[in-house]
Amino acid sequence: MLSEFLLAEMNRLGTQDALPLHRQLYEALRRAMLDGKLAAGERLPSSRDLAQDLGLSRNTVVAAVNQLSVEGYLVSRVGSGTYVNDNVPRVANGRPGRNGQGAPVQPQAARLSSRGQALAHRFTAADLEVQPFTPGIADFSAFPLTLWQRLQNKHWRMTYPDMLDYATSGGYAPLRRAIADYLRVFRSVHLDADQVIVTTGTQQSLELCARLLADHGDTVWVEDPAYWGAMKAFLATGLRAHPVPVDVQGIAPSESDNAHPPRLIYVTPSHQYPTGAVMSLSRRHQLLATARAHQAWVLEDDYDSEYRFSGPPISSLEGLDNDGRVLYMGTFSKVLYPGIKLGYLVVPKGLVEAFRQAHYDLNRPGQMPVQAALAEFIEMGHFASALRRARQSYAERRQCLLEALTPVLKDRPEGPRITGAEQGLHLCLRLPNTVNDVALAQRLAQQGITVRPLSTYCLARQDLKGLVIGYGYAALADIKRCGPLLTQAVKQALGG
């Protein structure tokens, strides 16, 4: 009987989806027609009869019937009643997209593409990037939230209509000027404010570069081991990644690599991720010469250059570029907080208009009040203060971690050693190739300590083993508590 079917279906919908009554009845009637409970041309009971059979108000029934009529499931005939439309399709074996038992059926069209499969299953954040020693994570608990809220509220109160629109000029002008001033003084980047494009962070900067400077199937040289976020960006834009090994002086292209001419070259020269290698001056000149020979663009990711703990600051690669081939990118996530989602991309002058236009067309950038608050945050000196506090705090944590790891360091070439501890928010504990770093990381995870096996960042090479250990999000108390556990596990992996 129709009323029994409708009541059962409405009860199911009300329990699972908490839909309003008129929507429950709409879905139940629609299902009755699609499943053949109501045949094409069949007359629907009157709204009064349906309301009485179902225990509903007549208004509820009328609302459901009217909606079905508007969508073409029902047709009304003056003086005769309401009928099921002859054109309503029938679905075999019950509900569309389900098997006979009501289980969802995955249609062919819903399967992931090859690129989608790669994006979903390669270099996943769960495998590569918050627990004490997770690399790539900063501590944002000390961020001056009250001050930041006050600045944001100020700009929301003062906001003009154009501040609520999309950003068409590459970002809020005072913020672009503040970024340019900072990079010119502290990173030796040669630029004007007009060359700064405000993005949502490094990922968007990379995707923008890939889309505008390379075609589908072009080759991008990437460091091996590699930063997984960059690999994701290049996969998403259809580029072919060619791994180039990294040594103690940074990326080290050979003649065999030149057989794969790059369109783009992605590097992290100030603090290679994840090994921490600093690209030497000679290697920087060599890389720029290689880019010139191949007519390639160099993408310089300066992701944590703000944190230098020993030795002089490392100037940018862009500062050595005389050909306008380097695009420089950075982010505020490591100094302020990840959710701010603001970064910057510095492009050569000849590319400015194209990048601005493409950024607008592809990404519809906005967040102008947040950008205005950040500009004032920088101009008033709060950014510099936050950076000083962060440097001091991270320096203490770094030193504590280094002391905790001292017992496992051995004074011989094949023994464990630390690389990349002079800068950034992580270091790399290099281990002999006989150590299974994946198994070691898994054992540490069972103790609540998250580190990353160095080998999982490798693309083609098989000669690197170690642990990538972050200290940015680890409080001193956590490092003191977990450090001995980490050291003991490494000792066991080394055979005592």
N, C-alpha and C positions, 0 to 999 in steps of 0.2 A: 504494500500500500504506500502511496506517495508520501503521505504525512509521516509515516513511520521512518521512511528513508530520510526525509528532510530533518526530522527531529534528531535522528542518530548522527547525521552529518553536522548539524548545528552544535550538538553536544561535543563532538570531536573538535570542531573549530574553536568553540568557546574555551575548551580545556587547554588546547595546544597554543593557540594564538591570541586568546583574549580579545577577539574582535567584537565590536558592537553588534547588537542583535540584527539590525537591518543588513549589515555586511555579512553576518553569518547566514542569513536567509538567502542573500544574493548568491553567495558561494555555493550553498546547498542546491539551489535551483539550477544554477549553471552546471554543477556537477551532474545533476539528474538528467539534464539535456545532453551533455557530452557523453554520458555513460549509457544513454538510451532508455533511462527510466521514464523520460518524457519523450515520446516519439515526435518526429517532424510532423507538423500540422495538427498535433494534439492540442485540444483546448485546455487551458489552465483553469483550475477552480477559481471562483470569484475571490476577490480580496477579502470579502466578509467571511466566506467559508474557510479560506486558508487561515485567517486570523483566529477563527474559532477552533479549528483543528489543531493548530500549533500553540494556542494559548498566548498569542501575541496581540499587540494593538494593531488596529487597521492601518494606522499611519506607518508603522514599521513595515508591514506587507507592501503597501503602496510604494514606499521609498525603494524597496528592493526590486519590485516589478518595473517601476519606471526606469531604474538604472539599466536593467536587462533590455528594456525596450530601446533605450538610447543606443546601446551597444549592438543592437541588431539580433539579439537572441530571441526576442518576442516581437510579435506584431499584433496590433489591435485592429479589430474590425467593428466598425460602428454598429451598435445594436446587436452584436453577436458575441463579443467577448475577446479574450486575449489568447493567442495561439503561439505554439512553438514555430519559429521560422523554418521554412523548408530547407534553408541553406546552412543550418547549424551542422558542423562536422561531427562525425561519430569517431570515437577513439576505441580501437580494439584493445581488449584485455584491461579495461579500466582506465585509470588516469593517464593522461599524456605524460610521457617521460618516465613511466614506471612499469615494472614488470607485473606479472600476474599476482605477485604477493605484495604489491604496493611499494616495493623497493625502488629507489631512483635508478634509472637507466642512464648511463653516460653516453650522450650522443656523440657521433664522430666529430661534429663541429666543435664540441666543447673540449676536446683534447688539446693539450698544450702544444705549441709549435716547438720545433727543435731549439729555437732560441729560448723559448719559455722554459723548456726542460732544463737547459743549461743554467738559466737564471735562478730557477727554483732549487736546483740540486747541487750546484757548484759554488764554492766559496761562500757558504751560508754563514750569516752572522752568528748563529748558534754554535757553529764549529770554530769560528775564528775570533770573535770579539765577545747585578754587578757585585763581584765578590772580590776579596782583598787584592789579588795580584792580576786582575784582568788587564791586559794591555790595551792601549788606545783610549782609555777612559780618564777623564779629569775629575777632580773633586770640586763640585760646585756648591757644596754646603756652606762655604764661607762667603758666597756672593752677597753683596750688600743689597738684599732684597727690598728693604724699606725705602732706601734711596731710589732704587730702580723703579719701584711702584710710584713714588712721588713724581719722578720725571715723566713716566708714561702718562700718569693722570694729568699732568700739566699740559702735555701735548694733545691729549684727547680733548681737554677743555678748549684749547686754542685751535683745534683742527679746522682748517678751511676745507671747503668741498673738494678741492683738487687733491687734498691729502688722503681722501677716501677713494680716489680713483687708482687705476693702474699706474705704474711708474713707466713713463715713456722715454726717459732720458738716461737710463742706466742706473737710477737710484737717486736718493735724496742728495742734493748738491752739497750741503755742508758736511754730510757724512763722507762723501767721496773726497772732499778736500781734506778732511781729517785723516782718512786712510792714506791719501797720497803723502801728506806731511809725515806721517809715522813711517811709512815705507822708505821715503827718501832719506830720512835721518838714520833710522835704525837698521834698515836692511839693504841700503845702498842700491835701491831700485831707481832707475832713471824713468821718471814718469811725470805727466801732468794729471790733474784731477779728472780731466775728460777721458783719460784712458782707463779709469776704474769703472768696472761694471759690478754692481752689488747683486749677489746671487743668494740663494738659500744655503750655500755651503759648497764644499769641494765637489760633492757628487754632481751637483747641477753645473758647476764650472766645467768639469770634465766632459759631461754629456754635451754641453754647448760647444766646446772645442771640437769634439769628435764629429758633431753634426755639421759644423761649418767648415772644418778644415780637411775632412776626409770623406771619401765615398765608401759605400758598402763594399766590404771585401778588401779594403786597403789594409796595409800592415802597420801595426803600432809596436814599436819596441817597448818592452816593459822589463823592469828589473826582476831578476830571479835570484832569491825569493821575492815575492811580489805582495803589494798591498791589495787585499781582496776587493776593497771598494772600487779601486780603479779598474780591476778586471771586470767587475759587474757593469760598470759604465761602458766599457768597450764592448762587452758582449751584447749589451742592450742596443748599441748603435751599429751592430753588424761588422765590427772591425776584426781583423785577424791578428791575434796577439803573438808576437815572436819574443820568447824569453831570451834575455841577455844576462849572463852571469854577473854577480856582484862580488868584488873582492874587498880588501881593506881600504882601497882607494875609491870605492864606488863602482858604478856600472863600467864594465870592461868589454866593449865590443871587439870582436876579432874579425879576421878576413871572412870567416865562414858566416858571420852575422851580416856582413856587407852583401852577401849573396841574397839577402832578403831585404831589399831597399825599403826603408820606412817612410811613411807619410807623416807619422807622429812618433815622438820619442818621449815617454813618460818617465820622470825621474824625481827622486826625493833626495837632492844632493846634500842638504845640510844635516840630515839625520835619517839615513836610509831606513825605510820600514820594510822588514822588521829587524835587520841585523844591527842597525845603528851606525853603519859606516859613514864617514864624512868624505865626500868627494874631494880629492886633492886638486890643487890648482892646475897641475899639468893635465889631469884627467878632464877637468872642466874645459880647458882650451881644446883638448882633443875631441870632446863631445860636440862642441860648437862647430869645429871644423868638419866633423862627420855630418852634422846636420846641414851644413852649407853644401857639402858635396852631394848630398842626396836631395837637396831642396826640401828638407823636412822641417817641421815645426817642433819645438821643444816645449813640453808642458812641465813647468817646475812647480811641484807641490811642496810648499814651505810650511807644512802642517803644524810643527811645534817649535819653530825657530825662536819663540819668546823665551824658552827655557834653556839657557846655557849656563852650566855650573862650574866648568873649569876651562881655562884657556880663553883666548879672545873670541868675540862673536864671529860667526861664520857669515861672510857676506853672501848675498844672493848670486845665483848663476846669471840672472838677468842683468846684473850690474856689469858683467863682462861681455855682454852681447852687443856687437857693433852692427849686426845685420838685421835687427828687428825680427829675430826668429823665435824668441822666447816669450811664452805666455806664462805669467806668474800668478799663482793662486794661493790664498790663505783663508783662514776661518777664525771666527770669534768664539767658537765652541769650546776651545781648549782653555781660554782665559776667563770667559764669562760663564755660560752654561750651555749644554748641548741644544736644549729646546729653543734657544733664541733663533736658530736656523738663519743665520746671516754669515755670509762669507764675501769674498771679493775676488775678482779676476781682473788682472791688468793685461790689456791687449796692446799690441803695436798700433801706432797712430793710424796706419793705413787700414786697419780692420775695425776701428771704433764704430763707425756708422753701421756697418753690416752686423756687428755683434749686438749693438743696441736694438736694431730692428728685429733681428731674429729672436733675441731674448724676449722682447715684447710679444712677438707673434706666437712663439712656442710656449712660453711660461707665464705670461700675463703677471709680471712681478708686481708686488704691492708692499704691504706692511709699512707704509710711509710713516705713520706715527711712531712705530717701533724704531725705524731708522732715525727719525728726528730725536728720539730719546737717547739713542746710542751716540749720535753726533754730539749732543750736549754732554753726555757722560764722558766722552773723550776730551772735549774742549775744556771741561772744568777740572781735568786732572784725575778724575776718578778711575779711569782705565789704567793710568800709570800706577796709581796707588794699589789697585787690585792686582796688577801684575807683580809689583814688588812683594806684596804679601804672599802671593801664590809662589813666587820663586823661593822665598824663604822657607815656606812650608814644605814645598816639594824637595828642596835641598836637604832638609832634615830627614825626610822619609827615605830619600835616595841613600843618604849616608847610613841610615839604620839598616836598610836592605843590604848594602854592600858589606857591612860588618857581619850581618847574619850569614852571608854567603862565603865569607872568608875561609871557614873550615874546609870547604870542598875544593878550593882552588889549589892547584898543584903547579909547582915551578918546573914544568917540562912541556915541550911542544905539543905532545899528544894529550895533555891533561885538560881539564875544564878551565875555561877562561871567560872573562866578561868582556863584551864589546858594547859600544853605544851608550856607556854610562855618563858620558860628558854632557849630554844634552837630552832634552825631551822628558817624557813621562814613563819611559820603559827602558829596560836594558835586556840584553840577550846573554844568557848563560850558554856558551858553546860547549858541547859535550863530544866525547869521542864517537866515531861512527859506529862503534860496537853497541852503543846504548840505544835502546828502543825508546825514543822520546815520546811517542804516542802512548805507549803503555805507562810510562812514568807520569805523564799528565793525567791519565785516567786514574792512577792510584792516588794522586794528589787531590783530584776532584772528589774522591770518596771521603776525604778529610775536610771538604769544604774549601779547598784552595784551588782557584782557577788560574792556571797558566796555560800557555799555548805551545804545542810542539812546533819547533822551527821547521821541521820537515814538511808540515802541512801547508806551509806558505810557498814551498818550492813548486815550480812548474815543470821543468825538465831535468834539473840536476838531482842527483841522488847522494851527494857528498856532504850534506849539512844535517847535523843533529844538534838539538839544544832546546832550551826553554825560553820563550819570550815572556818576560815578567814585568808587569806594570806596577807602579807604586803611586800613581796619581790619585787613585780612589781608595788607597789603603791608609787608614789612620795609623799613627805611630804605634798605638797599642796593638793593632792588628798585625803590624809587621813584627813587633816583638813577640807576639804570641805565635804567629804562623811561620816566622822565619826559621826557628829550630826544626819544625816539622818538615819544611821544605828542604832544609839542609840534610836532615836524616834520610829523607826519601832519595835525594840525589846520591848520597853516599851508598845506599843500598843498591841503587842502579849501577853504580860504579864497581860494585863487588866488595863492599865493605869500607 
